[in-house]
Structure formats: C-alpha cells, structure tokens
Amino acid sequence: MSRAARSVLVLAAIAALVAGSEWSKRRREPPAGPAAEGSGLPRLVDLGATTCVPCRKMAPILADLKREYAGRADIVFIDVWENPDAGDSHRIRGIPTQVFFDARGQEVWRHEGFLGRPEIVARLRAMGVE
C-alpha cells in the first residue's frame, strides 16, 4: 500500500472516531423539544404509531390516565410516523417507547414495548404523582 493511501486510511479512521465520539455525546443528551418541556408537571410521553398493535392496545389506557391525572401529570402520545423528528429527538429504538419526565423536564425513566396501566401508575407514584 502506498504512503498516500495509508495516510488517507489513517485520516478516515480518525474522522470516524471523532464523528463517533460526537454522535455518542449527542445520544446521551436529554431530549429537547415540546415533549420534554411543558406545564411544569411530571410527564409521560408515549412514542408509537396508530398502526402499531401494542400502541393501539395502550391507547385506551393512556386516554384514561390522561383524564385521571389531569392537572397532576401530562400524558402525551406522539405518532412517530406523523412526527418522525420526535422519534429522533427522543432517541427511540422501537415502538412503543414510554419516556417519563420529572416536573423540570428531565428524563427519569424509559421503557420499550407495551407498558400496562399498573406499571405506569407505579412509575408515576414513584415520581411523586398521587
């Protein structure tokens, strides 16, 4: 291999390491945007799609919890097919994904897959929501 080709490979490897490092830093940053911000209440953001079977099974649970916890916690559903940027900003790997935020907008817990009512209520209680 020529010296020039070796130099190009070394530079490409360095660039990949730097890019990977920057990517991993961004992946650890807390998500920003409307789902993490809000009313100053604890918040559950469910990221899914209306065409997803587990997401559809969660829909009535979330609707009930939204009514039950009105004024004490925000319960939000975001369809990532209609709003793909939300999936990116919340770093989801699959749907449904539930992300719980405290009243300051800081992520405190996340879950991938179907999450039943008892588990959601327990998580909200652990966050101080009665």
C-alpha positions in Angstrom: 0.0 0.0 0.0 1.3 3.4 -0.9 2.2 6.0 1.7 -0.6 8.3 0.3 -3.2 5.5 0.6 -2.1 4.7 4.1 -2.4 8.4 5.1 -5.9 8.5 3.6 -6.9 5.4 5.7 -5.5 6.9 8.9 -7.3 10.2 8.3 -10.6 8.3 7.6 -10.2 6.3 10.8 -9.5 9.5 12.8 -12.6 11.2 11.3 -14.7 8.1 12.1 -13.6 8.1 15.7 -14.3 11.9 16.1 -17.7 11.5 14.4 -18.5 8.5 16.6 -17.5 10.4 19.7 -19.7 13.4 18.8 -22.6 11.1 18.0 -22.3 9.3 21.4 -22.2 12.7 23.2 -25.4 13.7 21.4 -27.1 10.4 22.2 -26.6 11.0 25.9 -28.0 14.5 25.9 -31.5 14.7 27.3 -34.2 15.1 24.6 -35.3 18.6 23.9 -38.5 19.9 22.3 -42.1 20.1 23.2 -42.4 16.6 24.7 -39.7 17.3 27.3 -40.9 20.8 28.0 -44.3 21.8 29.3 -46.5 22.8 32.1 -44.2 22.1 35.0 -45.9 18.8 35.7 -44.4 15.3 35.5 -44.9 13.9 32.0 -45.3 10.6 30.3 -44.6 10.7 26.6 -45.6 7.6 24.7 -44.0 7.4 21.3 -45.7 5.0 18.9 -47.9 4.8 15.9 -51.6 4.3 15.3 -50.8 1.3 13.1 -48.7 -0.5 15.8 -50.7 -3.3 17.6 -49.1 -2.7 21.1 -49.5 1.0 20.6 -53.2 0.5 19.9 -53.6 -1.6 23.0 -52.1 1.2 25.0 -54.3 3.9 23.6 -57.3 3.4 25.8 -55.0 3.1 28.9 -53.3 6.4 28.1 -56.6 8.1 27.4 -58.0 7.0 30.8 -54.7 8.1 32.5 -54.8 11.4 30.8 -58.3 12.1 32.2 -57.4 10.6 35.6 -54.2 12.6 36.1 -55.3 15.9 34.5 -53.7 18.7 36.5 -51.2 16.4 38.2 -49.3 14.9 35.2 -49.3 15.2 31.5 -49.9 12.1 29.4 -48.8 12.6 25.8 -49.0 10.3 22.8 -46.8 11.1 19.7 -47.2 9.2 16.5 -43.7 8.9 15.2 -44.9 8.1 11.6 -46.6 11.5 11.6 -43.8 13.2 13.5 -40.5 11.4 12.8 -38.4 14.1 14.4 -39.9 13.2 17.8 -38.6 9.7 17.5 -35.1 11.1 16.7 -35.1 13.7 19.4 -36.2 11.1 22.0 -33.7 8.5 20.8 -36.2 5.7 20.4 -35.1 2.4 19.0 -38.6 0.8 18.7 -42.2 1.5 19.3 -43.9 1.9 21.6 -41.5 3.7 23.8 -42.5 5.5 27.0 -40.4 8.2 28.4 -41.1 9.7 31.8 -40.0 13.2 32.7 -40.0 15.0 36.0 -41.6 18.4 36.5 -38.3 20.1 35.4 -38.4 18.2 32.1 -35.5 15.8 32.9 -35.9 12.2 31.8 -36.2 9.9 34.8 -37.1 6.6 33.2 -37.9 4.9 29.8 -39.4 1.7 28.7 -39.7 0.0 25.3 -42.7 -2.1 24.4 -46.2 -2.4 25.9 -46.5 -0.9 29.3 -49.7 -1.7 31.3 -51.7 0.5 33.5 -50.4 -0.9 36.8 -46.8 -0.3 35.7 -47.5 3.3 34.5 -49.3 4.1 37.7 -46.5 2.7 39.8 -43.9 4.7 37.9 -46.0 7.9 38.3 -46.3 7.2 42.0 -42.5 6.7 42.3 -42.2 10.2 40.7 -44.5 11.6 43.5 -47.7 11.8 41.5 -50.7 10.6 43.5 
